Amino acid sequence: MPDPLTWDSPDLFWDSAATWDGEQAPITQPTKPIKPMNNTKATIDFSTYSAADLLPIAKGIHDKMVAHAARFTAPTVAMATLDTQITSYETKLVARASNATTDQIAFNDARELLEESLGALGNYVNGVAKGDAGIVDESGFPAYNTQRPVDFSPPEAPQNLRLSQGTVSGTLVARYKPDRSSSTNEVQTNIGNANTEADWHQQGMYQGGKAELDGFTPGGLVWVRVRTVGLKGVMGAWSDPAQIRVL
């Protein structure tokens, strides 16, 4: 067993990690700064823009990408090509006012080509920016944020509750449209008065927009209602009840 270190041990410097009684001081790791999440994306679908609105947007993208050529060094569509397509689109947009079929077709072709180029450039910008809002802004592209705020509000009531007979006597199937695409839903049934809260009883918790229910007396009337479970257990509103006679 080696001798414990002392204050005058050879080759021991004043800033050594050892302490006077030979115990080693704890090693602490430097704290890494938390890197902010980058969630900004350039728009790549321009089909929803009006014919008039698309023109200044395309021009703005062209001008800003030219101005920041040092950032966007290898665009998938050359800026000279984009400029030609913008000019052609503008010319055909004016000509379309004639309402002539040939002018309308020529405009549609020019718009399709321009949208295709802008979509390809948008994908390129997203590859360069990697979600950085500042870089996306330099491209001139309209942008959106991919990070959705957390919604703790109560979900809306499921809609279009429909009941049908199950495959076995005494069973039924409830189908409905929850307010949220991915959801857990509470289903309650009632064989008494739908207006009496005490007559409602939980049947179970079900994923998605379908619930298969059983345990009913054939020939009896059953009311069904459903609500969606929100975040942190916040319960949504009840759907309108539906009724069926179970076979």
C-alpha positions as CSV (number, residue, x, y, z in Angstrom):
1,M,0.0,0.0,0.0
2,P,1.6,3.3,-1.0
3,D,2.4,5.9,1.6
4,P,-0.3,8.7,1.9
5,L,0.6,12.1,0.3
6,T,1.8,14.8,2.7
7,W,2.3,18.6,2.2
8,D,6.0,18.1,1.5
9,S,5.8,15.0,-0.8
10,P,8.2,15.3,-3.8
11,D,6.8,16.5,-7.1
12,L,3.6,17.7,-5.4
13,F,2.6,21.1,-6.6
14,W,0.4,23.6,-4.8
15,D,-2.4,23.3,-7.2
16,S,-2.5,19.5,-7.2
17,A,-5.9,17.8,-6.9
18,A,-4.7,16.0,-3.8
19,T,-5.5,17.4,-0.4
20,W,-3.3,17.5,2.7
21,D,-4.7,14.3,4.1
22,G,-4.2,12.3,0.9
23,E,-7.8,12.4,-0.3
24,Q,-8.4,13.4,-3.8
25,A,-10.6,16.4,-4.4
26,P,-13.8,15.7,-6.5
27,I,-13.4,16.2,-10.2
28,T,-16.1,18.5,-11.6
29,Q,-17.0,18.6,-15.3
30,P,-17.5,21.9,-16.9
31,T,-21.2,22.6,-17.5
32,K,-22.0,22.6,-21.2
33,P,-24.1,25.5,-22.4
34,I,-27.6,24.5,-23.4
35,K,-27.8,24.8,-27.2
36,P,-31.1,26.5,-28.2
37,M,-33.3,24.5,-30.4
38,N,-33.5,25.5,-34.0
39,N,-37.0,25.1,-35.3
40,T,-37.3,27.5,-38.2
41,K,-38.0,26.1,-41.7
42,A,-38.2,27.8,-45.1
43,T,-41.5,27.3,-46.9
44,I,-41.3,24.8,-49.8
45,D,-45.0,24.7,-50.8
46,F,-46.2,27.9,-52.6
47,S,-49.5,26.5,-54.0
48,T,-51.6,28.4,-51.5
49,Y,-50.3,31.8,-52.6
50,S,-52.4,33.9,-55.0
51,A,-50.9,34.6,-58.5
52,A,-50.3,38.2,-57.6
53,D,-48.7,37.4,-54.2
54,L,-46.3,34.9,-55.6
55,L,-44.5,37.4,-57.8
56,P,-43.0,39.7,-55.1
57,I,-42.2,36.7,-52.9
58,A,-40.2,35.1,-55.7
59,K,-38.4,38.3,-56.4
60,G,-37.6,38.8,-52.8
61,I,-36.1,35.3,-52.5
62,H,-34.0,35.9,-55.7
63,D,-32.7,39.2,-54.4
64,K,-31.8,38.1,-50.9
65,M,-30.1,34.9,-52.1
66,V,-28.0,36.9,-54.5
67,A,-27.1,39.3,-51.7
68,H,-26.1,36.4,-49.5
69,A,-24.3,34.4,-52.1
70,A,-21.5,33.8,-49.7
71,R,-23.9,31.9,-47.5
72,F,-25.8,30.1,-50.2
73,T,-22.9,28.9,-52.4
74,A,-24.4,26.0,-54.2
75,P,-28.2,26.6,-54.8
76,T,-30.0,23.8,-56.5
77,V,-31.4,26.4,-59.0
78,A,-29.0,29.0,-60.4
79,M,-30.1,32.5,-59.6
80,A,-29.9,33.5,-63.3
81,T,-32.3,30.6,-64.1
82,L,-34.7,31.8,-61.3
83,D,-34.5,35.3,-62.6
84,T,-35.6,34.1,-66.1
85,Q,-38.4,32.1,-64.6
86,I,-39.6,35.1,-62.6
87,T,-39.6,37.3,-65.7
88,S,-41.5,34.7,-67.7
89,Y,-44.1,34.3,-64.9
90,E,-44.6,38.1,-64.7
91,T,-45.1,38.4,-68.4
92,K,-47.6,35.5,-68.5
93,L,-49.4,36.8,-65.5
94,V,-50.1,40.0,-67.3
95,A,-51.1,38.2,-70.5
96,R,-53.5,36.0,-68.6
97,A,-55.8,38.9,-68.2
98,S,-56.9,38.3,-71.8
99,N,-58.8,35.2,-70.6
100,A,-57.6,33.4,-73.7
101,T,-57.1,29.7,-73.2
102,T,-53.6,29.7,-74.6
103,D,-52.6,32.5,-72.3
104,Q,-54.1,30.7,-69.3
105,I,-52.2,27.5,-70.2
106,A,-48.9,29.4,-70.6
107,F,-49.4,31.1,-67.2
108,N,-50.2,27.8,-65.5
109,D,-47.0,26.2,-67.0
110,A,-44.9,29.2,-65.9
111,R,-46.3,29.1,-62.4
112,E,-45.7,25.3,-62.1
113,L,-42.1,25.7,-63.1
114,L,-41.6,28.6,-60.7
115,E,-43.1,26.8,-57.8
116,E,-41.0,23.7,-58.5
117,S,-37.8,25.9,-58.5
118,L,-38.8,27.7,-55.3
119,G,-39.6,24.3,-53.6
120,A,-36.2,22.9,-54.6
121,L,-34.5,26.1,-53.3
122,G,-36.4,26.0,-50.1
123,N,-35.2,22.4,-49.4
124,Y,-31.6,23.6,-50.1
125,V,-32.0,26.6,-47.7
126,N,-33.3,24.3,-45.0
127,G,-30.3,22.0,-45.5
128,V,-27.9,25.0,-45.1
129,A,-29.8,26.7,-42.2
130,K,-30.5,23.6,-40.2
131,G,-33.3,25.4,-38.5
132,D,-31.5,28.7,-37.8
133,A,-34.0,31.5,-38.1
134,G,-31.3,34.0,-39.0
135,I,-30.0,32.0,-42.0
136,V,-33.5,31.3,-43.2
137,D,-34.2,35.1,-43.1
138,E,-31.1,35.7,-45.2
139,S,-32.6,33.6,-47.9
140,G,-35.8,35.7,-48.2
141,F,-38.0,32.6,-47.9
142,P,-41.3,32.8,-45.9
143,A,-40.7,30.7,-42.8
144,Y,-42.6,28.8,-40.2
145,N,-41.7,27.4,-36.8
146,T,-41.8,23.6,-36.3
147,Q,-42.0,23.8,-32.5
148,R,-45.6,23.7,-31.4
149,P,-46.6,25.2,-28.1
150,V,-47.8,22.8,-25.5
151,D,-51.6,22.9,-25.2
152,F,-52.9,22.3,-21.7
153,S,-56.4,23.4,-22.6
154,P,-59.3,21.0,-22.3
155,P,-59.9,19.2,-25.6
156,E,-63.0,20.0,-27.6
157,A,-65.9,17.4,-27.5
158,P,-65.5,14.6,-30.0
159,Q,-67.9,14.9,-32.9
160,N,-70.0,12.6,-35.0
161,L,-70.6,9.9,-32.4
162,R,-72.1,6.9,-34.2
163,L,-73.2,3.6,-32.7
164,S,-73.5,0.2,-34.4
165,Q,-74.0,-3.4,-33.5
166,G,-71.1,-5.5,-32.5
167,T,-70.2,-8.9,-33.9
168,V,-71.5,-10.7,-30.8
169,S,-74.9,-10.3,-29.1
170,G,-74.8,-7.8,-26.3
171,T,-71.9,-5.7,-27.8
172,L,-71.8,-2.5,-29.8
173,V,-69.2,-0.3,-31.5
174,A,-68.8,3.4,-31.0
175,R,-67.1,5.6,-33.6
176,Y,-66.3,9.3,-33.2
177,K,-64.0,12.0,-34.3
178,P,-61.8,13.3,-31.4
179,D,-60.6,16.9,-31.4
180,R,-57.0,15.6,-31.5
181,S,-55.6,13.1,-34.0
182,S,-53.6,11.2,-31.4
183,S,-55.9,10.8,-28.3
184,T,-57.1,8.8,-25.4
185,N,-60.8,8.9,-24.8
186,E,-63.1,8.1,-22.0
187,V,-66.3,6.3,-22.9
188,Q,-69.3,6.2,-20.6
189,T,-72.6,4.3,-21.0
190,N,-76.0,4.8,-19.5
191,I,-79.0,2.4,-19.5
192,G,-81.2,4.8,-17.6
193,N,-81.9,8.5,-18.1
194,A,-79.4,10.3,-20.2
195,N,-80.2,13.5,-18.3
196,T,-79.3,12.0,-14.9
197,E,-75.6,12.2,-14.2
198,A,-75.7,9.4,-11.6
199,D,-76.8,7.0,-14.3
200,W,-73.6,7.4,-16.3
201,H,-70.8,4.8,-15.7
202,Q,-67.4,4.6,-17.2
203,Q,-67.0,1.8,-19.8
204,G,-63.3,2.3,-20.3
205,M,-60.5,4.3,-21.8
206,Y,-59.8,3.9,-25.5
207,Q,-57.2,5.0,-28.0
208,G,-58.3,6.8,-31.2
209,G,-61.7,7.2,-32.6
210,K,-63.2,3.7,-32.0
211,A,-64.4,1.8,-28.9
212,E,-65.8,-1.8,-28.8
213,L,-68.1,-2.1,-25.9
214,D,-69.7,-5.3,-24.4
215,G,-71.6,-6.6,-21.4
216,F,-75.1,-5.3,-22.3
217,T,-78.4,-7.1,-22.1
218,P,-79.7,-7.9,-25.6
219,G,-82.7,-5.9,-26.4
220,G,-81.9,-3.1,-24.0
221,L,-81.4,0.6,-24.8
222,V,-77.9,2.0,-24.2
223,W,-76.8,5.7,-24.2
224,V,-73.1,6.4,-25.0
225,R,-71.0,9.5,-24.6
226,V,-67.3,10.2,-25.0
227,R,-64.7,12.8,-24.0
228,T,-61.0,13.2,-24.7
229,V,-58.2,13.2,-22.1
230,G,-55.9,16.2,-22.4
231,L,-52.4,16.8,-21.1
232,K,-51.8,16.5,-17.4
233,G,-55.2,14.7,-17.1
234,V,-57.3,17.7,-18.1
235,M,-60.6,16.3,-19.3
236,G,-62.4,17.6,-22.4
237,A,-66.0,18.3,-23.0
238,W,-68.5,15.4,-23.4
239,S,-69.9,14.6,-26.8
240,D,-73.6,14.7,-27.5
241,P,-74.9,11.3,-26.3
242,A,-76.1,8.7,-28.8
243,Q,-78.5,5.8,-28.2
244,I,-78.8,2.3,-29.7
245,R,-80.9,-0.8,-28.9
246,V,-78.4,-3.7,-28.4
247,L,-79.2,-6.9,-30.2
